[in-house]
Amino acid sequence: MRYLYVFFLPLILFSGNIKEKQLKELLLQQEKSFLESERHKTDWIAPLMLESEYYKSNINDRDADELKSIGLSLSQDIYRSGGLGYESVQAALEKVLGKKIFKTQLQQMNITIYEYVLILKVIDLKLKQLNFSIKNKKIEILSKQARYNKGLIDISELDTSMLERSDLKNEIETLGIEKLSYIKALKSLSNKSYSSIKIKPFYLLSRQEFLERNAVHIQKDEVEHKRLSKKILASSYLPRVSVVANYKYEDSKYKNYTRHDNTNWNMGFNISMPIDYNERKTKEIVQKDLILAEVKYQNRLEDEKIFYDSIVEEVKLLKNRIIHHKKAIATYNNLIKEVNALYTNGLKTKEDLVTLRNTKESKLQDILIDDINIKMSYLKLMKRLY
């Protein structure tokens, strides 16, 4: 485990936001994968079998009345028509795959934390917007109530405004529930509060950079892993050479009190080759599995290109929306100046001025929300990297 920490230390250092137990679980998963690849490297080494025997008998025959024995046996492949070399290469590839998968999982966990933080910030901005809308609705209700009291409007107009204010308050409650769910989700990954997590600046990756660093290439390594499996399978149907060795010591005792100590050993080579009725079908299945993996990889690669283009378009639209928001704010600034002048001259009420200012502040939140949405789009790209 200690070696694994050192092996992944450069990655762990950038995981300060992740909860320790989550990081530990991830490390344990990768330790298991790491050990499996290490074991795979030496799977070809056969075990040395230790055998011991003891029996006693009162049967009067030519066999010993008491026998003690101990022995060692070994059957070790030393040549598998290239299979041993392929297994060694495959084991090394598994270790590389393990590190890439760990890096990807760590990256995705970090980005998920950032996503939760940004979503919570958007919720806060939307709550702020709703509060401005409620303030404006309150002004509108007071104005309509005064007009209703004077008989200038029907009660339905006042009721409509009051229902709209109620709907706005319900929206606040709904957002509050949503906020609690995201806070809970964040707590499962990090001990930090969303307000204390600093988010580093993001930028739009170039298409080339996105495709070069894309986690889809892990699937390419998996294709290579299957290609090696195919070679290993093919070698299993070819001749293999094994060293066979046995050593045994026996201590026998007979009724006539004679004893015999006996030591025997043998060593030799064994050449074997299986003849399997299902060999062709088994090879075809492995070949289809390899082709399927290659096709999936190519399809995923194409999907990633489409995904990148869609994100670029999404960011473009969000930036255009920010431009429109800014134009609207400029219009509101002019209106506020005009209404303020009219208010100074007694031609507009204070409520008219406050309503415009609240609407402008609400529009400012739209800019901040879309700016966060752009960051979320960048995160969607980064989440697919390793």
Backbone torsions as a table, in degrees:
resi	resn	phi	psi	omega
1	MET	NA	-40.9	-179.6
2	ARG	-62.1	-40.3	178.8
3	TYR	-62.9	-38.0	-179.3
4	LEU	-64.8	-39.9	178.2
5	TYR	-59.3	-42.7	179.2
6	VAL	-66.5	-39.3	-178.2
7	PHE	-61.6	-38.8	-176.7
8	PHE	-105.3	10.4	-175.1
9	LEU	-54.9	-44.9	179.7
10	PRO	-57.0	-32.7	179.8
11	LEU	-77.8	-40.6	-176.6
12	ILE	-64.9	-32.7	-178.5
13	LEU	-61.1	-24.5	-179.4
14	PHE	-98.3	23.2	-176.4
15	SER	-120.3	36.3	-175.9
16	GLY	-65.1	-19.7	-179.2
17	ASN	-87.3	-16.1	-175.0
18	ILE	-80.8	137.2	178.2
19	LYS	-61.7	141.7	-174.5
20	GLU	-59.1	-41.5	-177.8
21	LYS	-67.1	-32.3	176.4
22	GLN	-68.2	-41.8	179.0
23	LEU	-66.0	-38.5	179.3
24	LYS	-63.8	-42.5	178.6
25	GLU	-61.4	-42.6	179.1
26	LEU	-64.0	-42.4	179.5
27	LEU	-65.7	-38.8	179.1
28	LEU	-65.7	-38.7	176.8
29	GLN	-61.7	-42.5	-178.9
30	GLN	-74.2	-30.9	175.6
31	GLU	-62.8	-42.7	177.8
32	LYS	-60.9	-45.3	178.8
33	SER	-62.9	-41.1	-179.6
34	PHE	-62.7	-44.8	-179.3
35	LEU	-67.5	-36.3	177.8
36	GLU	-63.4	-39.4	178.5
37	SER	-69.5	-34.9	176.8
38	GLU	-65.2	-42.3	179.7
39	ARG	-65.9	-39.6	-179.5
40	HIS	-58.4	-34.1	-178.1
41	LYS	-61.3	-31.3	-176.4
42	THR	-117.0	16.8	179.0
43	ASP	-60.5	-25.7	-176.2
44	TRP	-72.7	-17.0	180.0
45	ILE	-76.4	118.2	-177.1
46	ALA	-77.5	151.2	178.2
47	PRO	-75.0	149.8	173.7
48	LEU	-87.5	114.3	-173.9
49	MET	-86.6	124.9	177.6
50	LEU	-103.8	125.5	-179.0
51	GLU	-127.3	137.7	179.3
52	SER	-134.4	145.7	-177.0
53	GLU	-142.3	142.5	174.6
54	TYR	-148.6	131.1	172.3
55	TYR	-150.9	158.4	179.9
56	LYS	-130.9	143.1	-177.8
57	SER	-149.3	146.4	175.1
58	ASN	-107.1	12.2	178.4
59	ILE	-75.6	127.4	-176.8
60	ASN	-87.8	86.2	176.2
61	ASP	-138.7	-167.0	-174.9
62	ARG	-77.7	-13.9	179.5
63	ASP	-74.0	160.7	-178.8
64	ALA	-68.6	147.2	175.8
65	ASP	-75.8	-25.8	179.1
66	GLU	-145.7	133.0	-177.7
67	LEU	-136.3	131.3	173.1
68	LYS	-124.1	134.1	179.3
69	SER	-149.3	153.6	174.5
70	ILE	-144.0	140.8	-177.0
71	GLY	-151.1	162.0	176.7
72	LEU	-126.5	141.6	177.4
73	SER	-141.1	149.5	-178.3
74	LEU	-145.0	135.4	171.5
75	SER	-133.5	100.8	-171.7
76	GLN	-117.7	122.6	174.9
77	ASP	-70.2	134.6	175.7
78	ILE	-118.8	-9.7	178.4
79	TYR	-153.3	127.9	179.3
80	ARG	-130.1	38.9	179.2
81	SER	54.2	42.9	177.6
82	GLY	94.6	-11.5	-176.4
83	GLY	-61.8	-36.7	-179.2
84	LEU	-64.1	-40.2	178.4
85	GLY	-66.1	-41.7	178.9
86	TYR	-63.3	-39.2	179.7
87	GLU	-65.2	-37.1	178.2
88	SER	-65.8	-42.8	178.1
89	VAL	-64.8	-40.7	-179.8
90	GLN	-63.7	-40.2	178.9
91	ALA	-63.4	-41.1	177.5
92	ALA	-64.6	-38.5	178.6
93	LEU	-65.1	-37.9	179.3
94	GLU	-62.0	-36.8	178.8
95	LYS	-66.7	-41.5	177.6
96	VAL	-63.9	-43.4	178.4
97	LEU	-60.6	-41.0	179.8
98	GLY	-59.8	-42.2	179.7
99	LYS	-68.0	-40.8	179.5
100	LYS	-64.4	-42.0	179.8
101	ILE	-65.2	-41.1	178.2
102	PHE	-61.8	-45.4	-179.6
103	LYS	-61.4	-41.2	179.3
104	THR	-65.3	-45.1	-179.6
105	GLN	-63.5	-39.4	178.9
106	LEU	-66.2	-42.9	177.8
107	GLN	-60.3	-46.0	-178.4
108	GLN	-65.8	-37.3	178.7
109	MET	-66.5	-42.8	177.1
110	ASN	-61.0	-45.2	-177.7
111	ILE	-69.1	-35.8	175.7
112	THR	-59.8	-39.7	176.1
113	ILE	-61.5	-46.7	178.2
114	TYR	-60.4	-40.0	179.5
115	GLU	-61.5	-44.7	178.4
116	TYR	-61.5	-41.9	179.9
117	VAL	-61.6	-46.6	-179.0
118	LEU	-65.8	-39.8	177.5
119	ILE	-62.2	-41.7	178.9
120	LEU	-65.6	-35.8	176.7
121	LYS	-66.8	-38.5	176.6
122	VAL	-63.6	-42.5	178.3
123	ILE	-60.3	-42.4	177.9
124	ASP	-60.6	-41.0	179.4
125	LEU	-67.5	-39.1	177.9
126	LYS	-66.5	-36.7	176.2
127	LEU	-63.8	-38.4	177.6
128	LYS	-64.4	-42.1	177.4
129	GLN	-60.0	-45.3	-179.1
130	LEU	-62.5	-36.5	178.1
131	ASN	-65.2	-38.4	175.4
132	PHE	-64.4	-40.6	179.6
133	SER	-65.1	-38.9	179.1
134	ILE	-66.1	-39.1	177.3
135	LYS	-61.1	-44.5	177.8
136	ASN	-64.8	-38.7	179.7
137	LYS	-66.7	-35.1	177.6
138	LYS	-63.2	-43.8	177.4
139	ILE	-61.5	-42.4	-179.8
140	GLU	-63.0	-41.9	-179.6
141	ILE	-64.7	-43.2	179.2
142	LEU	-62.5	-38.8	179.2
143	SER	-66.6	-44.3	-179.4
144	LYS	-69.3	-34.0	179.2
145	GLN	-63.7	-41.0	178.8
146	ALA	-65.2	-40.2	-179.8
147	ARG	-70.4	-35.8	177.7
148	TYR	-65.5	-41.5	179.3
149	ASN	-61.0	-28.1	179.3
150	LYS	-89.2	-1.6	179.2
151	GLY	77.7	19.9	-177.0
152	LEU	-86.9	-23.1	179.5
153	ILE	-133.1	162.2	178.2
154	ASP	-80.9	155.5	179.9
155	ILE	-61.5	-28.4	-179.0
156	SER	-60.7	-35.6	178.5
157	GLU	-64.9	-41.2	178.5
158	LEU	-67.2	-42.1	179.2
159	ASP	-61.4	-40.9	-179.9
160	THR	-59.7	-45.2	-180.0
161	SER	-65.2	-38.3	-179.8
162	MET	-69.0	-38.0	175.9
163	LEU	-65.2	-39.5	178.2
164	GLU	-63.8	-38.5	176.8
165	ARG	-65.1	-40.0	177.6
166	SER	-61.8	-41.6	177.9
167	ASP	-62.0	-40.0	178.5
168	LEU	-63.1	-40.1	178.2
169	LYS	-66.9	-36.0	176.6
170	ASN	-65.8	-36.8	176.5
171	GLU	-61.5	-38.8	177.7
172	ILE	-62.1	-42.9	178.8
173	GLU	-64.5	-41.3	179.2
174	THR	-62.8	-44.5	177.6
175	LEU	-64.8	-34.3	177.6
176	GLY	-62.7	-42.2	177.5
177	ILE	-64.7	-43.3	178.9
178	GLU	-61.9	-40.3	179.6
179	LYS	-62.2	-43.4	179.0
180	LEU	-60.7	-38.9	-179.5
181	SER	-65.8	-38.6	178.9
182	TYR	-73.7	-33.4	175.5
183	ILE	-63.4	-41.6	177.8
184	LYS	-62.9	-44.3	179.3
185	ALA	-62.7	-39.3	179.1
186	LEU	-66.5	-38.9	-179.8
187	LYS	-63.9	-26.4	178.4
188	SER	-71.6	-18.2	-178.8
189	LEU	-110.9	-25.1	-173.7
190	SER	-144.6	148.0	176.1
191	ASN	-87.4	-7.6	-177.3
192	LYS	-87.5	151.7	174.5
193	SER	-78.8	155.1	-176.2
194	TYR	-64.5	-25.8	-179.7
195	SER	-76.4	-19.0	-177.7
196	SER	-98.2	-8.1	-179.4
197	ILE	-84.4	119.8	179.8
198	LYS	-86.9	130.1	180.0
199	ILE	-102.5	123.2	-178.6
200	LYS	-69.5	157.2	179.8
201	PRO	-63.5	141.1	178.1
202	PHE	-112.3	157.2	176.8
203	TYR	-142.1	161.9	179.4
204	LEU	-79.7	117.3	178.5
205	LEU	-66.5	147.7	173.0
206	SER	-71.2	158.4	-178.8
207	ARG	-59.5	-41.0	-179.1
208	GLN	-64.6	-45.9	-179.5
209	GLU	-63.3	-42.3	-179.9
210	PHE	-61.1	-43.6	-177.9
211	LEU	-73.9	-33.5	-179.8
212	GLU	-70.2	-36.1	-176.1
213	ARG	-98.9	8.9	-174.2
214	ASN	-70.6	140.0	-179.5
215	ALA	-65.7	-11.5	178.1
216	VAL	-60.2	-25.8	-178.3
217	HIS	-70.2	-16.3	172.4
218	ILE	-61.7	-34.7	177.7
219	GLN	-65.2	-30.2	176.6
220	LYS	-64.3	-40.6	176.6
221	ASP	-65.3	-34.6	177.7
222	GLU	-67.3	-33.5	175.1
223	VAL	-63.3	-43.7	178.8
224	GLU	-64.0	-36.2	177.7
225	HIS	-61.5	-42.4	178.5
226	LYS	-68.6	-34.1	178.4
227	ARG	-64.7	-39.5	177.0
228	LEU	-68.1	-36.7	177.7
229	SER	-62.1	-37.4	178.0
230	LYS	-63.3	-42.6	179.3
231	LYS	-66.8	-38.7	178.8
232	ILE	-64.6	-41.3	178.2
233	LEU	-62.8	-45.0	-179.7
234	ALA	-59.4	-40.8	-178.8
235	SER	-67.8	-25.1	-178.6
236	SER	-70.4	-16.1	178.2
237	TYR	-97.9	3.3	179.0
238	LEU	-104.1	169.8	-178.6
239	PRO	-59.7	143.8	174.0
240	ARG	-130.3	148.0	-179.7
241	VAL	-115.6	132.9	-179.0
242	SER	-129.2	148.6	170.8
243	VAL	-93.6	128.9	179.9
244	VAL	-119.2	128.3	-179.1
245	ALA	-143.0	142.8	178.0
246	ASN	-139.6	142.0	175.0
247	TYR	-138.5	133.9	-178.3
248	LYS	-145.3	136.2	175.5
249	TYR	-118.6	130.6	-179.9
250	GLU	-125.0	142.7	174.6
251	ASP	-125.6	109.6	-175.1
252	SER	-112.8	144.7	179.5
253	LYS	-130.5	133.0	-178.2
254	TYR	-115.0	169.1	-175.2
255	LYS	-63.8	-27.6	179.1
256	ASN	-81.9	14.9	177.3
257	TYR	65.6	14.8	173.6
258	THR	-83.3	148.4	-179.8
259	ARG	-123.6	148.3	176.8
260	HIS	-132.9	122.1	171.5
261	ASP	-100.3	132.6	-176.3
262	ASN	-138.2	128.8	175.8
263	THR	-121.4	127.8	177.7
264	ASN	-138.2	152.1	179.6
265	TRP	-151.2	158.3	174.1
266	ASN	-152.1	154.2	-179.4
267	MET	-150.9	142.8	179.4
268	GLY	-171.4	-171.9	179.6
269	PHE	-117.5	148.5	-179.9
270	ASN	-128.5	129.6	176.4
271	ILE	-114.6	126.6	-177.4
272	SER	-139.7	156.4	175.8
273	MET	-152.9	122.3	-177.8
274	PRO	-75.4	146.9	172.0
275	ILE	-118.2	104.0	-171.7
276	ASP	-112.1	126.6	179.8
277	TYR	-60.7	-34.5	-176.9
278	ASN	-93.3	13.5	-176.5
279	GLU	-56.1	-49.7	-176.3
280	ARG	-62.4	-44.2	-179.8
281	LYS	-65.3	-40.6	179.0
282	THR	-62.5	-43.0	178.3
283	LYS	-64.8	-39.1	179.5
284	GLU	-64.8	-39.5	178.7
285	ILE	-62.5	-44.8	179.2
286	VAL	-65.0	-37.9	178.1
287	GLN	-64.6	-44.0	177.8
288	LYS	-62.7	-39.0	179.4
289	ASP	-62.9	-40.0	178.3
290	LEU	-66.6	-46.5	179.2
291	ILE	-61.1	-42.2	179.5
292	LEU	-61.0	-42.4	178.6
293	ALA	-63.2	-40.1	178.6
294	GLU	-65.2	-42.3	179.3
295	VAL	-64.9	-42.8	178.5
296	LYS	-61.3	-40.2	178.9
297	TYR	-62.8	-47.1	179.7
298	GLN	-63.9	-40.1	178.1
299	ASN	-65.2	-41.6	177.9
300	ARG	-63.5	-38.3	178.8
301	LEU	-62.7	-42.5	177.1
302	GLU	-65.0	-40.4	178.3
303	ASP	-61.7	-37.9	179.8
304	GLU	-66.8	-35.9	177.0
305	LYS	-64.7	-43.5	178.1
306	ILE	-64.1	-42.3	-179.2
307	PHE	-61.5	-43.3	179.6
308	TYR	-60.4	-46.3	-179.4
309	ASP	-61.2	-38.1	179.7
310	SER	-67.2	-36.3	178.5
311	ILE	-68.4	-41.0	177.7
312	VAL	-58.9	-43.2	179.1
313	GLU	-66.7	-39.4	178.9
314	GLU	-61.7	-45.7	178.9
315	VAL	-63.0	-41.0	178.8
316	LYS	-59.0	-45.7	179.9
317	LEU	-65.2	-40.0	179.0
318	LEU	-64.7	-40.0	178.3
319	LYS	-66.1	-37.4	176.3
320	ASN	-64.3	-38.5	179.1
321	ARG	-64.4	-37.7	178.0
322	ILE	-63.7	-39.0	177.2
323	ILE	-60.9	-43.2	178.8
324	HIS	-64.3	-40.4	178.0
325	HIS	-61.5	-42.3	-178.6
326	LYS	-65.3	-37.2	176.9
327	LYS	-65.2	-40.0	178.7
328	ALA	-64.3	-39.2	179.7
329	ILE	-65.9	-39.0	177.3
330	ALA	-61.6	-39.2	177.0
331	THR	-63.8	-44.0	179.0
332	TYR	-64.1	-36.8	177.5
333	ASN	-60.4	-43.0	178.2
334	ASN	-65.2	-42.0	178.9
335	LEU	-63.0	-40.6	-179.6
336	ILE	-63.4	-40.7	177.7
337	LYS	-62.3	-44.2	-178.9
338	GLU	-65.6	-46.3	-179.0
339	VAL	-66.9	-36.0	178.6
340	ASN	-62.7	-40.8	178.0
341	ALA	-65.4	-41.9	178.2
342	LEU	-66.4	-37.3	178.2
343	TYR	-64.7	-39.2	178.4
344	THR	-62.8	-34.7	179.8
345	ASN	-88.8	4.9	176.9
346	GLY	78.4	16.4	-178.2
347	LEU	-96.3	-13.4	176.3
348	LYS	-132.7	155.8	-179.0
349	THR	-89.1	165.2	176.4
350	LYS	-64.2	-35.0	-179.6
351	GLU	-62.7	-37.2	176.9
352	ASP	-60.4	-42.2	-179.3
353	LEU	-68.1	-44.1	-179.9
354	VAL	-63.6	-41.4	179.3
355	THR	-59.2	-44.6	179.0
356	LEU	-64.3	-42.0	179.8
357	ARG	-64.6	-41.1	177.9
358	ASN	-64.0	-41.0	178.6
359	THR	-63.7	-40.9	177.9
360	LYS	-62.5	-44.1	179.1
361	GLU	-62.4	-37.0	177.6
362	SER	-63.3	-41.0	177.7
363	LYS	-65.5	-33.9	177.0
364	LEU	-62.3	-35.7	178.2
365	GLN	-66.3	-32.7	177.1
366	ASP	-60.0	-38.5	178.3
367	ILE	-64.9	-45.6	-179.8
368	LEU	-64.1	-39.5	179.5
369	ILE	-64.6	-45.9	-179.8
370	ASP	-68.6	-30.9	174.7
371	ASP	-63.9	-40.1	176.0
372	ILE	-68.0	-37.8	178.0
373	ASN	-61.8	-34.4	175.6
374	ILE	-64.6	-43.3	177.0
375	LYS	-61.5	-38.3	177.9
376	MET	-63.2	-36.6	177.7
377	SER	-65.4	-41.9	176.9
378	TYR	-61.3	-39.2	179.7
379	LEU	-63.9	-35.7	178.3
380	LYS	-58.5	-37.1	177.3
381	LEU	-71.3	-45.5	-176.8
382	MET	-65.2	-29.3	-178.8
383	LYS	-67.7	-16.9	-178.0
384	ARG	-100.3	12.6	179.6
385	LEU	-101.8	166.5	172.2
386	TYR	-131.6	NA	NA
